Amino acid sequence: MSLRARLLAGMVALVAVGLAIAAVATYEEQSSFLHTRVNQQVLSAVGPISGALALDRGRFPAALRKRRPPIPFGGRGPTRTRPLAVLPPGTFGELLGPGGQVLRRRTFSYDGSSAPNPALPAHYPIYRPGRQAQLFDVGSRDGTARYIAAAFRVGRDTAIVAVPLREVDQTLQRLVVVEALVGEGVILALIALGWLVIRVGLRPLERIGRVASEIAGGDLSRRVSPAD
């Protein structure tokens, strides 16, 4: 391999490693940010979801009458609450009775699409306001979706909120595609420009090499011209 090719290969390898490190760091930071936002969305849906599920059953528990759920778009009472308008479509809510029986189950979707229900585990941590959040990951029954969920008490009942990670997964997939395309473009541009720059930079050495070859061939009248 010529000196020019070795220099170009080394430069491309170093840049490729730098791009890979930057891509991984960007992906991890973005993934952490998006998952943190989903965690906050799950916890912020505690009041609205429990209120919506209770209203679907035609009653408003005493535990929620004392601390009514927030109303994102205004209104004067829980009957006008649209609890998940700021949350991803497909957010799932379930209200369980004291014995674990399902009292109400609902998927909040605004675009008309349907999503598979999460496969909730038999045992899960119960979130209580004022304490450290206890969230858990669940998958769908058919294995095509992932959720971040939280369970919390609503009087004697238990409400479960599960926010899908579909938007997070799609965003991260697009990020990977963009990083791959940008990295490929940078590498190709580097190869083209690097080859030109190295070729121009090594011209003095090439001239020295040609003269040295002629001297080695017997032409002792040849001399190497001074060069930087």
LINMOUR-V123805 format. One line per field, one symbol per residue. ss: DSSP state (H for helix, E for strand, C for the rest). psi: psi as a letter, one per 30 degrees, with the letter a starting at -180 (. if undefined). A space follows every 50 residues. Layout:
ss: ???
psi: ???
This chain:
ss: CCHHHHHHHHHHHHHHHHHHHHHHHHHHHHHHHHHHHHHHHHHHHHHHHH HHHHHHCCCCCHHHHHCCCCCCCCCCCHHHCCCCCCCCCCEEEEEECCCC CEEEEEEECCCCCCCCCECCCCCCCEECCCCCCCCEEEEECCCCCEEEEE EEEECCEEEEEEEECHHHHHHHHHHHHHHHHHHHHHHHHHHHHHHHHHHH HCHHHHHHHHHHHHHHCCCCCCCCCCCC
psi: kleeeeeeeeeeeeeeeeeeeeeeeeeeeeeeeeeeeeeeeeeffeeeee eeeeeffgljleffeeiklkjegalglffgkifgfglkkgkkkkkklegg kjekkkkjkfgflkkkkkjkleklkkkkkflkkjllkllleggflklklk klkibflkkkkjklgeeeeeeeeeeeeeeeeeeeeeeeeeeeeeeeeeee fgeeeeeeeeeeeeefffiffkkkkkl.
